[in-house]
Amino acid sequence: MDKFDVAIIGAGPGGSALAYALKAQNLKVAVIEENLWGGTCPNRGCDPKKVLLAAVEARRHSAYLVGKGLQSAPNIDWPALIKFEKTFTDPVSDGTKAGLKKAGITVIDGSVKFVDNHTVLADQTKVIADKFVVATGARPGLLDIDGKKHFRTSTDFLKMTNMPHSVSFVGGGYIAFEFAAMAITAGAEVHIIHHNDRPLKAFAKADVNQLVSQLEEQGVRFHFGVDISRIEKNADGYELVSAQGFSLQTDKVFCTAGRVPNDDTLDLDKVGVEFSKRGIKVDDHLQTTAKNIFAIGDVVDKSQPKLTPVSGFEAQYLAESFAGETKAIQYPAIPTVVYGTPRLAKVGVGAEEAQTQKNNYAVQNFDLTGWFTYHRLNEPLAHATVITSKKTGAVVGASLMSGEADDLINYFAMAINRQLTPENLKQTIFAYPTAASDLTYLM
């Protein structure tokens, strides 16, 4: 059996990027994958979601302009949309694996278990390496309730060939809001059930309340403060029941109560790698409690958002670290987006945090609904909150809500990471009229 310099467990965006970077350093690299090559994002996550959103957004924006130049909004042909989505997802796994092989990287299929610090078994294949990197990602979590076998997950939603008459999402996170926006636009009756009154807790409550209101106007029904205790299958579909007397009949029920790290089948305890319910514990060099084993991506227990570009950033850092770089990883400000209708995005210091430190931060709120960028699209709501440092004048945080928030938030991320002030920004001339050209009025 060959011995590798580095063996990477998981062929998602982070693991694959790291493999290519290490191969470029002339290291002998192996990648091991037990499921779909390419990982969650391109196979059953952010990429197929965005494909579906293209049609959903086209209908939504058309609906805004009915009576203002358009006579009607098109209907969603869900089966055709899923068929189109598959043209993106079907080639991913084979293409990812073939690309790695072509680059001279050893690819191995199998479910991994550690034997010792330098040896794993991928099914029956023994893999020996000086270093291991765990990049196994995460999977949808299922609430432990009676009838949990009836739950469907995000994976099921993204390959659902027909849109049911009614769908319900248990858990009020990113995925629930995004899928609810898709399903309601595709004509379904949609319910979101959340155990308390604070969904999307990573975002400011005022922003979340506005997003909830917008989705309610579109027809989404929210049920807050409801703990589902069991799911019962019946002739008409499924009944969701709580101990407090809540009952809801639905055709399909999806668990959207978060994701869990894929670290529970690796036998990490055999090699002294510590992990929690949130994932594998690493230090500021992405090293685990076993000195030759590292971890990146969604499997890591960290405060940073578990997003595909963060995995890629960590892969780049680890490649540089293995090449001799000794500095600790330093994360930039990371933008996050809820792809609802409208979209909700944030980066940097949040408004609620800034309000508790009024001596340090200035908070400005902007109703953008009447601004040309949004008024020309007849968007019903556009809003921005911008936080600046009172000491330097530089922008340190932003929260945006509009149909263009996912693009505009990236400009704020660049401004924060480069510590730009309004005076700096005035040295840039943006194309007009665009969302970017509004920046000079927002900072």
N, C-alpha and C positions, 0 to 999 in steps of 0.2 A: 504494500500500500504506500502510495506517495505521501510525503509530508508537505504540508503547505505553510507558507509564511503566515497567511491569514485565511481563516475560514469564516464566511459571513452566513449567518443563519437568517434567512428571509430575503426574498428577491423583490421587495417593493421598491419604490423610488429611492429611498435612502440606501438600502442595501446594494441596489444595482449601481447607483452613483458612486458609492464607495468602492465597489469592485473595479469599476473602470479607472478610478483615480489611482488605486493601488497598483493595478496592472501597468499603468503608465510609469510607475516607479520601478518597473521590472521585478515586482514581487510575484511570487507564485500564489495565486488566489483561487479559492473555491467558493461557490455560492450554493447553498442548500435551500430548497423550497419544498414544502409539503403540499401546497395547494396551487393556486394560480400564479404563474410567473408574472411579475409586474406589480403585484400587491393590490391593496384595496382601491386606491385612488383611480387608476385607469380601468380596472375591471368591474368594480361594484361600489364606486364612491363618487368622488368629486367630478370626474370626467363624464360618466354617463348622466349624472344629475344635471350637469350643464347642458348636455345635449337635449334633454327633456325640457329644460327651462327655456331653450331657444323658442320653441313653439308656444309655450305658455306665455312668455313675455310678448311675443308677436301678437297674440290674441289680446293680452291685457292692454298693450299700447294702442292697438286698434280700437278697443272699447273706449279708451279715453277720448278718441277723436271721432266717435260716432256723432253725427250732427255738426261736425266742424271740419268737414271735408271728406269723411268716410260715411258710407251709408249703413254699414254693418261690420261687425267683428266676425272673423272666421271661427268655425268650430274646431275643436281639437279632435283629430282622428287618432285616438290613443294606440290602437294596434299598429297603425302605420308609423307612428312616432317611435314605438318600441322597436319596430323592425329597423328603422333608421338608426336608432341607438346601437343596435347590435353590429352595425357596420363599423362602429368604433371599437366596441369591446371584444368582439369575437377574435380579431387578430392579435390582441395584446399579449396573451400568455405565450403563444408559440413564437411571436416576434421578439419578445423580451429574451426568452431562452436562446433563440438563434443568435441574437445580437451579442450576448455574452460569450457564447461558444466561438463566434467568429473573431472576437477580440482575444481569444486564447485563454479565457477564464474557464475553469472546470465547473461544470454544472452537475448537480446531484439532486435527484428527487428523493424525498423521504421525510418522515416525521422524526425529529431530532430528540435525542436524550443524551445528556452528558454522562460519560463513563468516569472521566477524571478531568483535570484541568487542561489537558492537551488532547483529549480524545472524546469524540461523540459517535454515536451510532445514528445513521440516517436510515431508518428501517434496519436492514441487515448490512449496510455499508459502513465500514469503519473509516472515520475521517480524523486524521491527526494534524494538528497545527500548532505553531508557536503561539498565535493569538487567535481568539475568537471574538466576533462581534455579533451580538444578538440584535436583530432588526426585524423581529417577528410581528410588529404592529399590534393591532387591537381588533376586537370583534364586537358586534352588537351584544349588549348585556340583556338578560331576560329577568324580569322580576320574578322572585320566587313565591308564586301564588298558586292556589288551586287552579288547575286547568292551564298552566303556563305552556303546555305543549301546543295550545291553539294560537299562541302568539306567532305573528310573522315579523320579519325584521326588514331593515333597510335593503338588504340584498334581495329579498322577495319583492319589495315594492319596485325596485329598479328593473325587474324582469317580468313584471305583471303584464300579461298580454292584453287584458281587458280591464277597464276601470269599473269597479263595482258600483252599485247604486249608492252604498254608504260605506265609509271607511272611518275608523277611529284610531287615534294615536294616544297611547298611554305614556306620558312623560312629555314635559314641555321644554325640550332642548332645541338646538339648531335644527335637527333632522325633522322634528315634528312640525315646526313652523314652515320649513322649506317644502316638505311633502304636502302639507295642508294647502299651501298656495298652489301647488301643481294640481292636486285633486279637485279643489273647488273650481279652478279654471277649466278643468276637463269635465265638469258637470256633476261631480259626486256630492253627496251630502257628507260633510266633514265635521268630525268632533275631535277636540284636543282635551284630554283629561290629565290634570296635574294635581299632585298631592298637596300643594300649598298654593298661595296666591302670588308666588314669585317665580314665574318661568324666566328663562334666559338670564339667570342671575349674574352672569358676567357683564351684562350691560346695565346702564343706568335705568332705574325703574320708570322714570318718566318716558324714556324712549320706548321701552318695552310696552308700556301702556298705550302709547300711540300706535305701535305696530299691531297690538291686539285689536284696537279699535278699527284700524284699517281692514284687518282680516275679518272682523265681525261684520263690517259693512259689505264685504264680499260674500258673506254667508257662512263663514266658519263659526262653529259653536264651541265655546270654551266652557269647561267645567272645572273650576278651581276648588281646592280644598277637598278633593275626592281621592280617597285611597281605594283603588280597586282591589278586592280581596279574592275574587274568583272569576273565571271565565267558564261559561257553560255553553256547550254546543247544542243547538236545537234545529228544528226543521227549517227555520228561517235564517239561520246563520249562527250568530253568537250573542249571548247576553253577558254584558259586563255588570258585575254586582259589587257593591261596597258594603262593609259592615254597618254603615250609617243609613242604609236604605236606598242608596242610589242604584238605578237600574237603567241600562241602555242596550237596545237591540242594534246590531250592526252586521254588515256582511263580511267585513274583514277587520281584524284588530292587529295593530302593529305596536310592538314595544319600542319606544323611542326614549328610554330612560337612561341613556348613556352607553358607553362602550367599556369593555374590560380588556386589560392587556393580555396578550398571548404569551404568558410566561409560566403557566400552570402545568404544562406537560413536558417541560425541558429537564426535569430532575435537577434544578439549580441548587437544591440543598446539598446535593452530593459534592459540589465543588465550592461551597461556601459563598455563593452569591445571594445577597440579601434582597428581598423584594417585599412589596406590600400590596394591598388591594389596588393601589394606583399604578403599580408597575415596579420595574427593577430599579434599585437605588444605585445612583452613580455619583461620582464627585464632579468637581468642576473641570475635569479632563475626560469626562464620560467613561471613567474607569469604574468598574463594579468593585465589590469587596473582595473579588479574586483578581489579583494584579494583572493577569494576562487575558482577562475577559472584559469586554467593553459592551456598551449598549447605546443604541441611537433610536430615534423615532418614537412612535406612539407607545412602545412597550416600556418606555422610561417613566419613572415616577418624577415628575417635574412640574414646576409652576407655569412654564411657558405653554402656549396653546399647542395642542397636538395636531399639527397640520403638515401637509406634504412638504411645503417649502422649508419648514423648520427641520424636518428630517434631512432634506438636502443640505441645509446649512450645517447640520451636525456631521453629515458625511464628509463635507469639505473640510471641516475642522479636524476630524479624526484622521483624514488622509495626511493633512499637514503635520499633525501630531506624530504620526508614525514615521514621517520623514525627518523628524528631529525638532519640530517646533515645540517649545516648552510652556508657552503662555496658556493660561486658563481660558476656557471658552467664554466669550462675551456676546450675549445675544443683543441684537439691535431691537428697536421698537418693532413689534410684529402686528400687522393689521389682521383683523378677523372680520368675517362677513357672514351675516345670516341672509341667505338668498330667498327672502320672502318677497311679498309684494305689498309695500315697497321693500327695498333692501335696507338692511341696517348694518352699519359698519363702524368699527372703532379702532383706534390705535393710541398707544401711549397712556398718559395720565387720564383717568376718567373724571367726569364732572362731579360725581359724588365724592371722590377722594379730594378733588380740588376744593370743594366747598368746605371741607374740614380743615383746610390749610389756606385760609384766605390771605394770610400774610405773604404766602409764597406764590400763589397763582391767581390769575385773572380769568374769569369765565365769561364768554360772550355767546349768546344764543341768537340764531338767525332763522327767521321764517323765510325760506327761499321759494315758497310756492308761487309768488308773483314775479320772481326773477325770470328773465327771458329764457334761460336754459331750460327751465321746467314748465313755464307757462306755455311755451310753444308746443309742448307735448301734452298740455292740459292735465298734467299730473295732479292728483288731488292733494298730495302732501309732499313737501320737501323741506327738510330741516337740517340745521347744522349747529353743533356746539363746538367751540374752539377754545382750548385752554393754553394760555401763554404764561411764561415765567415773569414774575414782576421784577426779578433781579436783572435778567438779560434781555427780556422782550422776545425771546425765541419761543416758537410754538412747541409745546410739549405734549399735547394731546388733542384728539378730535373725535367726535362722534357724528355720523352722518346718516340721514334717512331720506332716500329717494331712489328712483330707478337707476340713477347713475352713481350711487354711493360706492359700489365696488371698485369702480375705476378711480374716482376722485380720492378715495382713502389712500391710495398708493402715493399720490403727490404729498399728502400730509405725512406719510411714513418717511419719505425722502427728506422732507423739511425737518422733521424731528431728528432723524439720524444725522443730519448735517448741521443741526442747531441753527437753522435759518431764522432770521428776524424779518419783519415786514420790509425793512430797508433792503435786506439782501434780496428778497423776492422781487422787488421793483427793478432789479437789474436783469430780470428775465422777461422777454416778450413772448407771450403765449399766442397760439392761433386763436382767432376770434371769429365768431362767438362759439366758445366751447366751455365745458364744465371747468377745464383747467384755467381758463381766462378769468373765472370768478375768484380764483385764489387771492388775487391782490385785494379783493374787497372783504375777504374772510379773515385776513391776518393783519 
